[in-house]
Amino acid sequence: MIAPHPDDEALACSVILQQAVRAGVAIRIVYVTDGDNNPWPQRALERRWRLSAADRKRWAKLRRAEALAALRVLDIHPRDVQFLALPDQGLTGLLLHDCDSALTPLTQVINDWSPTDILAPSLSDIHPDHNAVAVMIRFIFADFLAPEVSQWNYLVHGRSPAFFDRAAELSPSEVETATKRDAICCHKTQIKLSKRRFLRYAVRPERFLRVERESDVRCDGAVHSVSRTRDNLNLNLDFTVDPFRMQRSKFFILGRDSLGRKRACQIRLPSCSANLEMLDCATNDSIGIAHYRGDPFAGQFTLPLHLFSSICDLFIKVDRRSWFFDEAGWIEIPSVPSLTKVALSTVSAQAHSLAVPSSTGLARQNV
């Protein structure tokens, strides 16, 4: 299991992990960050406003200890746990500016473990660290992992139909629910301010979506429809009225160039029709001009794709963050050979739902 922070294992995967333990499955839990940049609970518990680097380091140590305590409740041994200590609240920045530095330790862990199944966050999760990890795992699967390795996504934050309309549901028994509650309660730093919200996870079913190669686009958030040609990406955007989000709207696009190198660019979205400079995220150099035709609430957006290879998938995101959370996660755009000539749009769950195997099947594999 790949967990962006300590507590995600308890909130999203306690039941499936209990079943895997009972089935005798070899398990490894990988925490991408230590959850150390989590200031409000720390301020509340320690009754201090200013937090130094030493304070954050101490908080990271405490959160690691809570994670290990939660895993003991689930009968998972510390030897089966790894902490990568990548920057909490900083994974989107890594993804956009220095993707390989994040992918290297993740890839090494996965190669050393050789799993048959990987549980990882969904692209649709609205926590920016979660959806950034989701993109990282997609890159790793594309580059290194054998086709027989299965990827299963879970979602902790948000209610995206792109996930919930297709995910398989795993309902817990009374014993599993009680054990999950005990595991969640081990994260004492987190339930200090959010106990009611955290304990709701204990009584709801866990959901898992098997990642399959798709030829359509699962639109989400402000992205109403998408079409991709070899030369351009065209989007119809429809924004919710939220003054906090509207003040800081950006658009990110991530993919590979003709040499297979990962490239990312960003565009600040305007409040009226305009030509917009596209900036390379790594160098801040101007790399092209995009066109927006619309107003603060809706519009059409066209981006040139000369920087990106047409045979590789793209990932896009309208960044309208409020506090810790995004309005929506990343959206995957298939490579041009996988596309039809018809513009891709939001697809109804009834017409395109996937036949997902029972998620209990995970309990027979290495997770």
SVG drawing of the C-alpha trace seen along z (x, -y; Angstrom):
<svg xmlns="http://www.w3.org/2000/svg" viewBox="-27 -40 43 57">
<polyline fill="none" stroke="black" stroke-width="0.4" points="0.0,0.0 1.2,-3.5 0.0,-6.1 0.7,-9.8 0.5,-10.4 0.4,-8.6 -3.4,-7.9 -4.3,-7.1 -3.7,-3.4 -6.3,-3.5 -8.8,-5.7 -8.9,-4.0 -7.5,-0.5 -8.0,0.9 -10.5,3.5 -8.7,4.8 -5.5,4.9 -7.2,7.0 -8.4,9.4 -5.0,9.6 -3.4,10.4 -5.9,13.2 -5.2,14.6 -1.4,14.7 -0.6,12.2 2.8,10.5 2.2,6.8 4.3,3.6 3.1,0.1 5.0,-2.8 4.4,-6.3 5.4,-8.9 5.5,-11.8 5.7,-11.9 2.7,-14.3 5.0,-16.9 3.6,-20.0 0.3,-19.7 0.4,-23.0 -3.1,-23.4 -3.3,-20.2 0.2,-20.8 -0.6,-24.3 -3.6,-23.1 -1.8,-20.2 1.4,-22.1 -0.3,-25.5 2.3,-27.4 1.8,-29.5 5.3,-29.6 6.6,-26.2 10.3,-25.7 12.1,-23.1 12.8,-21.3 9.1,-21.4 8.2,-19.8 10.8,-17.1 9.4,-16.2 5.9,-16.2 7.1,-13.9 8.5,-11.4 5.2,-11.5 3.2,-10.8 5.4,-7.9 4.9,-6.4 1.1,-6.8 1.2,-5.0 3.2,-2.1 0.7,-1.9 -2.2,-1.8 -0.5,0.9 0.0,3.0 -3.7,2.9 -4.0,4.3 -1.4,7.0 1.2,5.5 4.8,5.6 7.1,2.5 9.6,4.5 7.0,4.3 6.8,0.4 8.9,-2.2 8.9,-6.0 10.2,-8.0 10.0,-11.4 9.2,-13.4 7.9,-16.9 4.4,-17.0 2.1,-19.5 4.9,-19.6 4.3,-16.7 2.5,-18.7 5.6,-21.0 7.9,-18.0 5.7,-16.5 5.8,-19.7 9.3,-20.8 11.5,-17.7 9.3,-14.7 12.2,-12.2 13.4,-13.0 10.1,-11.8 9.8,-8.8 13.2,-7.4 12.6,-6.3 9.1,-5.2 10.3,-3.1 13.1,-1.6 10.7,-0.5 8.3,1.1 11.1,2.9 12.5,4.2 9.1,5.5 7.8,6.9 4.1,6.7 1.3,8.3 -1.2,5.6 -0.6,2.0 -3.1,-0.1 -2.6,-3.8 -4.5,-7.1 -6.9,-8.1 -6.3,-10.9 -9.7,-12.2 -8.7,-12.6 -8.9,-16.4 -5.9,-16.4 -3.1,-17.7 -0.6,-15.3 -2.9,-12.4 -3.6,-13.2 0.1,-14.0 1.1,-10.5 -1.6,-9.1 0.1,-10.6 3.5,-9.4 2.3,-5.9 0.8,-6.1 4.3,-7.1 5.9,-4.2 3.4,-1.8 4.0,-3.1 7.8,-2.9 8.7,0.1 5.9,2.4 4.9,5.6 1.4,5.8 0.4,8.5 0.9,6.1 -2.6,4.7 -3.2,1.1 -6.1,0.4 -7.1,-3.1 -8.7,-4.4 -10.0,-7.8 -9.8,-9.5 -10.9,-13.1 -13.8,-14.2 -16.8,-12.6 -15.8,-12.6 -18.2,-10.6 -15.2,-9.7 -14.2,-7.4 -17.4,-6.6 -19.5,-5.7 -17.1,-2.9 -15.4,-1.7 -16.1,1.7 -17.4,1.6 -16.0,3.6 -18.3,3.7 -16.7,4.5 -17.9,6.9 -18.6,5.6 -15.2,6.9 -13.5,5.3 -15.3,2.0 -14.3,2.1 -10.6,2.8 -10.7,0.0 -12.0,-2.4 -9.2,-1.4 -6.6,-1.9 -8.0,-5.4 -7.9,-6.3 -4.2,-5.6 -3.7,-8.8 -4.3,-11.0 -2.7,-14.1 -5.2,-14.0 -8.4,-13.3 -7.6,-16.2 -9.4,-18.6 -11.2,-16.1 -12.4,-13.2 -16.0,-13.1 -14.9,-13.3 -12.2,-10.7 -14.5,-8.2 -17.0,-8.4 -14.5,-6.5 -14.8,-3.5 -18.4,-2.9 -18.5,-3.4 -17.5,-0.8 -14.1,-0.9 -14.0,-1.4 -11.4,-0.4 -11.2,-1.0 -9.0,1.1 -7.0,-1.0 -7.5,0.0 -6.3,-1.4 -9.0,-3.6 -9.6,-5.5 -12.1,-8.0 -11.6,-11.0 -13.1,-11.0 -13.8,-14.7 -14.0,-16.2 -14.3,-19.6 -14.2,-22.6 -13.3,-20.5 -16.6,-19.9 -15.2,-18.4 -11.9,-17.6 -10.6,-16.9 -7.1,-16.2 -5.4,-16.3 -1.8,-16.0 -1.4,-19.8 -3.8,-21.1 -5.7,-20.4 -9.2,-21.9 -11.3,-22.2 -14.6,-23.5 -14.4,-24.9 -17.3,-25.6 -16.3,-27.1 -18.2,-27.1 -18.7,-30.4 -16.2,-30.5 -14.4,-33.8 -11.5,-32.1 -10.8,-29.7 -11.3,-32.2 -8.5,-34.4 -5.8,-31.8 -6.8,-29.7 -4.0,-28.0 -3.9,-25.3 -1.3,-22.6 -0.4,-20.2 2.1,-17.3 3.4,-14.8 6.5,-13.7 8.4,-15.3 9.5,-13.5 12.6,-12.1 10.4,-10.7 11.4,-13.3 8.7,-14.4 7.7,-18.0 5.2,-20.3 3.9,-23.8 1.5,-26.1 -0.9,-28.9 -2.6,-31.4 -6.3,-31.5 -7.8,-34.9 -11.2,-36.4 -11.9,-37.3 -10.9,-36.3 -7.1,-36.5 -4.0,-35.0 -2.0,-33.4 1.7,-32.7 2.6,-29.0 5.5,-28.7 7.7,-25.7 7.4,-24.6 11.1,-23.7 12.7,-26.7 9.9,-29.3 10.6,-29.9 7.8,-30.9 7.1,-27.9 3.9,-29.0 0.7,-30.9 -2.7,-29.4 -6.0,-31.0 -9.0,-31.5 -12.3,-32.7 -14.9,-33.3 -15.5,-34.9 -14.8,-34.1 -17.5,-31.4 -17.1,-29.5 -15.1,-29.4 -13.1,-27.6 -9.4,-26.9 -7.0,-25.9 -3.4,-24.9 -0.7,-24.1 0.9,-20.7 4.2,-21.1 6.1,-20.4 4.4,-17.1 4.7,-13.8 1.4,-12.7 2.0,-9.0 2.1,-9.6 -0.7,-10.3 -1.2,-13.8 -2.3,-14.8 -4.2,-18.1 -5.4,-19.9 -7.3,-23.1 -5.7,-24.3 -8.3,-26.2 -7.1,-25.3 -8.8,-26.5 -6.8,-25.8 -5.4,-22.3 -7.8,-20.9 -8.2,-21.1 -11.5,-21.5 -10.7,-18.4 -7.8,-16.2 -5.8,-15.4 -7.5,-14.2 -5.7,-11.7 -5.8,-12.4 -5.0,-9.3 -2.4,-9.5 -3.6,-10.5 -3.5,-7.0 -6.1,-6.0 -8.5,-8.8 -11.4,-8.9 -12.0,-11.9 -15.0,-12.9 -14.4,-15.4 -14.3,-13.5 -16.7,-14.7 -18.0,-13.6 -19.3,-10.1 -22.2,-8.7 -21.5,-6.1 -24.3,-3.9 -23.0,-3.7 -19.3,-3.3 -19.0,-1.7 -16.2,0.9 -16.7,4.5 -14.5,4.3 -13.7,7.6 -14.6,8.0 -12.0,6.0 -11.8,8.9 -9.7,10.6 -6.8,8.4 -6.5,10.4 -4.9,13.3 -2.0,11.2 1.1,9.2 -0.2,5.7"/>
</svg>
